[in-house]
Amino acid sequence: MGANGAVKCLKVLNNLQTVLAIEMITASQALWFREPAQTGTQLRPMLEAFRKVVPPVEKDRILHDDIVAAADFLENCPL
């Protein structure tokens, strides 16, 4: 029973990481739409580092690679 619970917990955590990656993409995209308005000084370095990994979505494209890159960024966040 414990092993099954651990496997299910790992799946939940992986799904959570994907959801957070999608949220990061949408939040950074929203800030990009609001330019030239700026975000706060504490969030700006993280957003700039994130934009080096995941560029803004300017035209339609498959976002799978962006989601994977965003998940990797959040897992290994330099800040």
NORSUL-V884679 format. One record per residue. N is the residue number from 1. RES is the residue in three letters. D_LAST is the distance of its C-alpha to the last C-alpha in whole Angstrom. Layout:
# NORSUL-V884679
N_RES_D_LAST + N_RES_D_LAST
This chain:
# NORSUL-V884679
1_MET_38 + 2_GLY_34 + 3_ALA_33 + 4_ASN_34 + 5_GLY_32 + 6_ALA_29 + 7_VAL_29 + 8_LYS_29 + 9_CYS_26 + 10_LEU_24 + 11_LYS_26 + 12_VAL_25 + 13_LEU_21 + 14_ASN_21 + 15_ASN_22 + 16_LEU_20 + 17_GLN_17 + 18_THR_19 + 19_VAL_20 + 20_LEU_16 + 21_ALA_16 + 22_ILE_19 + 23_GLU_18 + 24_MET_15 + 25_ILE_17 + 26_THR_20 + 27_ALA_17 + 28_SER_16 + 29_GLN_20 + 30_ALA_21 + 31_LEU_19 + 32_TRP_20 + 33_PHE_24 + 34_ARG_24 + 35_GLU_23 + 36_PRO_24 + 37_ALA_23 + 38_GLN_19 + 39_THR_16 + 40_GLY_15 + 41_THR_13 + 42_GLN_10 + 43_LEU_10 + 44_ARG_11 + 45_PRO_8 + 46_MET_7 + 47_LEU_10 + 48_GLU_11 + 49_ALA_9 + 50_PHE_10 + 51_ARG_14 + 52_LYS_14 + 53_VAL_14 + 54_VAL_16 + 55_PRO_18 + 56_PRO_20 + 57_VAL_23 + 58_GLU_26 + 59_LYS_29 + 60_ASP_30 + 61_ARG_28 + 62_ILE_28 + 63_LEU_24 + 64_HIS_24 + 65_ASP_22 + 66_ASP_20 + 67_ILE_19 + 68_VAL_19 + 69_ALA_16 + 70_ALA_14 + 71_ALA_15 + 72_ASP_13 + 73_PHE_10 + 74_LEU_10 + 75_GLU_11 + 76_ASN_9 + 77_CYS_6 + 78_PRO_4 + 79_LEU_0
